[in-house]
Amino acid sequence: MKAIYINKPGEVEIKEIAQPVPKEGEALLKVLYGGICGSDLGSYRGTFAYFEYPRTPGHELSAEIVEIGENSYGLKEGMHVTVNPYFNCGKCYSCQRGLVNACTTNQTMGVQREGGFAEYITMPVERIIDGKGLTPKTLTLIEPFCISFHGVKRASVNAKDKVLIVGAGTIGVLAAIAAKSFGAEVYISDISEKKLEFAKNFGVEGTILNDTPENFEKGVAEITDGNGFDVTIEAVGLPSTFQNCIDAATFGGRVVLIGVGKKNLDFNFTIIQKKELNVYGSRNALTSDFVELIDIVKSGKVDLEKIITDIYDFDDAAKAFSDFDQNAANMLKVLIEF
């Protein structure tokens, strides 16, 4: 079979490798679509903190079950599914307390272990999630929606909150959708005017162009009457955008960090004490998040496919990564059709 590899920063290759054989308790899946997420793009650029080369990327997936044994999950051959791609050890202190998404030796597909951008993959049956009739394209978007949804839940966002999402990429837009689903008043910020215009399609109350520190500060002050936001959510992974979230949060506010990066931030940490901020890290998601979101999307409350801007054929994977790298300001969710 064929699989996509990132050999080194800037180099994507399709290789012929052996088709995997499912072990006891595993199923064989035929991959239908894969989404290129921010971490995949960071791996292509050489900026992502956890990636090792060479490796098959990809953990936003939809697939068809090709081969599966008897199981207690109601999963059968021919079903369209998605997968929970975060592998936990089950033994560390985090896992013992049920925080499997924060396993100390977490291995995410396409990051610390081989990913799903291949024609076929094997998965433990308990990590396969029934798509309940959703389209393969929509199922591919459940994983990134889970990342955003989990972060929003970390801050206990509610209808009384005024929320700012910093970053209008896929995770940022999905975080806005998630915050809206909890009834919050939601705003989104980015350096790209085109992405901000696109974000308006998802019901946000307003946008802030973050092209200069002065414009960002002015936008925050105007929207909040100088008070700051109840919740700020970082969805980029840069020192400057985390600083934006700290600065834009109100006294007693909540700050959530979803973005991942390599760079350090040098800032006066006393502002956290002065504002009595609650700062939350958000890592991965739980299987329960996947199940909950599939039900929400199936109910018709959210049309995830609106975030798809580009679809590439499997054989054009190298072009997909290159185009996304060069045009990230104008592309939101990029899918590869297998």
N, C-alpha and C positions, 0 to 999 in steps of 0.2 A: 504494500500500500504506500501512499504518499503522505508525507508529513512536512509541515513548515518548520524551519529552524531559523533562529537568529544566531548566526555564527559569531558575530562580533558587532559592535555598534555600527549601524548603517548597512549591514549585510544580511539579507534575507535569502534563503535558499529552500527550494522544495526537494526533499530527498526521498529516495526509495528505502523503506525500512520494512522489517517483518511485521505482519499483522499480529496484534496481541491475542493471546489465548486466555480466556477468562479462567480464573482459579475458583476454588470452592467459595461460594458466597459472593461471586462477582457476576456481572452481566456484560455482554458484548454490545456496544452501542455504535450505530452509524451516525456520525456527526452530520447535522443538516446545515446549521449556521453557527458562526463564531463572531463575537464582537471584539473589536480592537479597543481595549480600554486604555485609560491614562497610564497605567503601569506598563502595559505592553508597549505603548509609544515611548515611555521613559526607558524601557529596556532596549528598544531600537536606537534611541538617542544616546544610551550609555549613562543616563542620569538617575535611573531607578535604584533605590538603595539595596534591594534584596536579590537582584537577578544575577545568575552566573551563566557564563557562555561556554560552549554553545548549548542551546536549549530550545525545545518546542514551547512557544508561548501559548496563551489562551486559557481563559477560565469562564468566559461568558458564552454559554453553549446551549444549543438545542440539539436533540438527537432522537433517533428511532431505536427502540430496543430490537436487536437482531436475535439475541440468544439470552435466555434467562431461565433459571430453574424455579421450582416451587418456592414461593415466598409469602410472607405475612403482610406485604404491603399492597397487594392487589395489582402488582405490576406484571404485564404480559407482553409477549412478543408483538411488535407492530405499534405499540403505544408511542406517542410523542411525549418526551420528557425533558426536564432540565436536571442539573446536578448541583449538589453542594460541593464546591471545589476545595474547601479548607480542611486539610487532614490534621487531626489532633492526636496526641500520643495516648490520651486516656489515663495517664499515670501522674502527671505533674500536679502541683497544688491548684493551678487554675482549673484543670480538667476535673479534679476531685470536687471542686466547688461548683461544677456545672458551667464554668466560663470557658467552654471548649473553643469559642472563637478567639480567645486570648491565650491559647495553649503556648507555653513557653518555648516549645519546639515546633510551632505551627509550620506546616508545609502547604502552601497554596499552589494549586496546579498552574504551571506556566511561570512560576517564580522560583520557589525552592525545590520543585520537582517538575517532571515533564508535564507539559500542558496538553490541552485538548485540540489544538489546531492540527488534526490529522483525520484521515478518512474514517478510521475506526479507533475507538478507545475501549478500555475495560474500566468498570467502576464497581466498587462495593455496592451491593443492592440497597443498603440502608442510606446511601448517598444519592440515590436516584429519586426524583420527585415527579409525581404524576402531573402532567401538564393540564389535565382536566379539559382537554379540547381546545386549548389556546393554540394559535398558529405558531409554527416554528420560529418565525421572526419575533413574535411577542415573547415567546419562552426564552429566547436569547437575551432579552432585556431584563428578565427577572433578577438575575444576579446583581447587575449594577444598581437596580432599584433597591435591592436588599441592603447594599452598602449604605446608600443614602438614608433609607428608612430606619436602619439600625442607629445611625448617628442622630437622626431627629428624635428617636425615642430616648436616646441617652440623655437628652436635655429636657425630657418630659414636656415637649412643646404642646401648648393648648390654645384654645380660642382667645385667650386674653393676651397672647404674646404678639409682639411686633418682631419679626424675624428678618435678619439679613443673611443671605447666602453670598459668600465671597467666592466668585468663580462660576461662570456660566457655561462650563463644559457639561458633559453628560451627567457626572455625579452631582454637580451643582444644580442643574435643571431638575434632576430627579429628587434632590433634597427639597427643592422648592415645591414640587408636586406633593412630596410626603408631608411637608409642613402644612400645606394647604388642606390636605386630607384630615388634619387635626384641627382645622378651623382657624389657623393663625393668619395674621396679616403679613404677607411675605413680599420682600424686596430682594433684588439680586444685583450684584455688582460684577463688572468685568472691564478689562482694557479694550475689548472688542465691541464696537458698536453693533456689528452684524449679529454677534451672539446675543447681545442684549435685546435686539429687535426680535430675534427668534424666540427668546425666553418669554416674550410677551404673549406668545401663543398658548402659554400654559397657565394663564390666569393670575400671574403675579401682579401685585398692586402697583409696582413701579420699579425703576432701575436706577443705578448709579454708575455713570461712566468713570472708571478708575484710571484715567489716563495721566492724572497728576495727583500728588498728595492733597493739593489744595481743593481740587474738584471733588475728591472723595470725601474730605472733611466737610465741605460745604453741603454735599448731598446728604450725608448722615445728619447734619444739624437741621437741615430744612425738613426732612421727613419726620424727625423725632422731636422737633422743637428744642433741640439742644440737649435732650435727655439721654440719647443713645438707645440702642436696641436691647430688648429683653433677652434675645438669643442671637448670637452670631455663629455662623457655621463656615469653617474653612474647608474649601473643596478644590484646592489647587496643589498645595504642597510646597509653597515657597515661604521663606522668612518674611518677606514683605506682606504677604497676604495673611499670615498668622498675626503679624503686627496690626494689620487692618482690623482684624477681628477683636483684638484686645482693645484697640483704641475706640472702636465703634460700639462696644458693649456698654450698657448702662451700669451704674453702681448697683451691685447685687445681681448682675446679669450672669448669663450662662454662655460659655464659649465651647464649641465642639470642634475638634480637629479630626477631619477625615483624610485630608490630603497627606501624601507621603513624599518626602524629599530627602536629599543628602546634605543640604546646606545648614549651617548653624545660624542662629539668631542671637544677636547681642542686643539686649534691651534692659531697661530698668524694671526688674521684676517686682519692685515694690508697688507698681501700679496694680498688681493682682491683689495685694494686701489692702491698698488704699480703696479700691473699688469693691473689695470683698467679692471677687469674681469666683464663680464655679467653673473650672476648666476640665473638660472631659475629653479623653481620647476615645476614638471609636475605631475598632478593628474588626474587619470581616463582618459576618452575620451568622445567625443561627438557622437551623433547618426550619424552626417554627416561623422565622421571618419569611422564608420562601413560601411556605404553605399559606400563611396569612396573605401575602401579596398576590399569589395566584388567585385566591378567592376574591380579593379586592378588584383585580384587573378583570376577572371573569364576570364580575357584577356589572361591568360597563362604566364604572366610575372614573376609570383612567384609560386613556388611549395611548399606550406606550409607543406604538409604532410611529407616532408623530415626531419622535426624536431622531429617527433614522434619516440621515442625509445622503448616505452613499452606500452602495452595495457592489462588491467586486467578486468576480469568479475566483475560485480556488487557485487556478493557475496564474492569476494576476496578483498573488499575495505580496510580492516584492513591490509592485506598483502601489498597492493599497497602503503599505507602510510608508513608502516614500512620499506619496501624495499627502497623506495625513500629516506627516512630519513638516512638509513645506506649506501646508494650507490649514493648519490646526485652527486658526482664527475663523475659518469659514466652513469647517466641517464639525459636526457634532458626534453622532453615533455612526461609526463605520462598521459594516458587516461584511464578512466573507461567506459566500455561499459555497458549501461543499458538495 
